[in-house]
Amino acid sequence: MQSLDAFAGDKLTALDAKSLRRTLKPTRRLEGAVVERDGRRLISFSCNDYLDLSHHPAVRAAAAEAALNYGAGAAASRLVTGDHPLLGDLEKRLARLKGTQAACVFGSGYLANTGVIPTFAGPGDLILVDELAHACIWAGAKLSGARTIAFKHNDVGDLERLLKAERSGVRHALVATDGVFSMDGDIAPLDQLAKLCAEHDAWLLSDDAHGVGVLAEGRGSAALFPGADIPLQMGTLSKALGSYGGYLCGSQKVVDLLKTRARTVVYATGLPPASAAAALASLDIIESQPALTALPLAKARAFTDALGLPPAQSPIVPVVIGSAEAALAASARLEAEGFLVVAIRPPTVPEGTARLRIAFSAAHADADVMRLAELVRDLIA
Ligand SMILES: Cc1ncc(COP(=O)(O)O)c(C=O)c1O
């Protein structure tokens, strides 16, 4: 039998040969979109801290106070002793923001999707997933044991075709999509997806990891489609909210079932109180400062306008380069100019579409956005 090290070594060599090996690069995130890496200060266009709230004085103070008062960790599953009252407070606020009856907080967004999806779909059920949906939606679908089929990206016609062909005779059908696509920055047609789900007796799950806090005055991508029925509204506390953790907003009964059945609630330690306190402080800011929530998209639009690209729909703008090698080289050139724009390679994105994924933040200076646009113009010329 091959030794474990030989197996790992062969895998690493194969990844190196295709420029697909990933390595960790210790990075200190400082204030105002600045990071420190290898002793250099860079302006980051790769963080998802869209509102720079992870460094906001009130958010930091809330986290510090909760850690000092209640400890650094939750110590147990929420169902044992890990359900600090701050988690319940946070759930009420999230439900209010999303306009749902209730919410359930998870240890992360990844844990939310991998807990929620298997709670509502299982063997014998059908899950239809947008082909570009986030890896944790696919992981949740796989864990559920349900038959899972991809539909073409944002293609309502393809979803309809699949529902017509595959829905009958199946107990439950779930349609899952990102609200804002994490590597493309475009938005799912949630109104049309919801309509199709209603027509074909399917439940819709939307992952708003990149929409909450930055679209529709902070309420997220679903709020761009008033009236669309999205019974499972998932999101994360780890991006615009500047904290860590995930959530599912839905009806009281949906949330009650998650709290007794979702394996990532039952068998995982609760969210640390400091993360909940930070998210609560961020929600105060988001709800009271709509102008702040609009800034990341405005900066992304200024960038796409400067380059003559289609107008940004979210704070994420992809610049597709092609091969992994070329994307790495483009990223290195920007880094030499003082900008951190990490190259995104397969399997995170489809083969041949390695890219610079540019994430805009309220903290970016307009002059830096324009300078980056000039550099990217040269790269893609
Ligand atoms: C669309 C999407 N869903 C879910 C997640 C996972 O969220 P978290 O980082 O909180 O685990 C991410 C982020 O990595 C994401 O981009």
Ligand as a Chemical Component Dictionary entry (heavy atoms), coordinates in Angstrom:
data_LIG
# 
_chem_comp.id                   LIG 
_chem_comp.type                 NON-POLYMER 
_chem_comp.pdbx_formal_charge   0 
_chem_comp.three_letter_code    LIG 
# 
loop_
_chem_comp_atom.comp_id 
_chem_comp_atom.atom_id 
_chem_comp_atom.alt_atom_id 
_chem_comp_atom.type_symbol 
_chem_comp_atom.charge 
_chem_comp_atom.model_Cartn_x 
_chem_comp_atom.model_Cartn_y 
_chem_comp_atom.model_Cartn_z 
_chem_comp_atom.pdbx_ordinal 
LIG C1 C1 C 0 -22.057 32.199 -1.068 1  
LIG C2 C2 C 0 -21.419 31.723 0.191  2  
LIG N1 N1 N 0 -22.118 30.933 1.007  3  
LIG C3 C3 C 0 -21.598 30.502 2.170  4  
LIG C4 C4 C 0 -20.333 30.825 2.551  5  
LIG C5 C5 C 0 -19.798 30.278 3.831  6  
LIG O1 O1 O 0 -19.942 31.213 4.855  7  
LIG P1 P1 P 0 -18.913 31.212 6.079  8  
LIG O2 O2 O 0 -17.653 31.817 5.588  9  
LIG O3 O3 O 0 -19.605 32.013 7.120  10 
LIG O4 O4 O 0 -18.730 29.791 6.486  11 
LIG C6 C6 C 0 -19.570 31.677 1.749  12 
LIG C7 C7 C 0 -18.241 32.139 2.138  13 
LIG O5 O5 O 0 -17.251 31.605 2.175  14 
LIG C8 C8 C 0 -20.117 32.117 0.525  15 
LIG O6 O6 O 0 -19.394 32.873 -0.304 16 
# 
loop_
_chem_comp_bond.comp_id 
_chem_comp_bond.atom_id_1 
_chem_comp_bond.atom_id_2 
_chem_comp_bond.value_order 
_chem_comp_bond.pdbx_ordinal 
LIG C1 C2 SING 1  
LIG C2 N1 SING 2  
LIG C2 C8 DOUB 3  
LIG N1 C3 DOUB 4  
LIG C3 C4 SING 5  
LIG C4 C5 SING 6  
LIG C4 C6 DOUB 7  
LIG C5 O1 SING 8  
LIG O1 P1 SING 9  
LIG P1 O2 DOUB 10 
LIG P1 O3 SING 11 
LIG P1 O4 SING 12 
LIG C6 C7 SING 13 
LIG C6 C8 SING 14 
LIG C7 O5 DOUB 15 
LIG C8 O6 SING 16 
# 
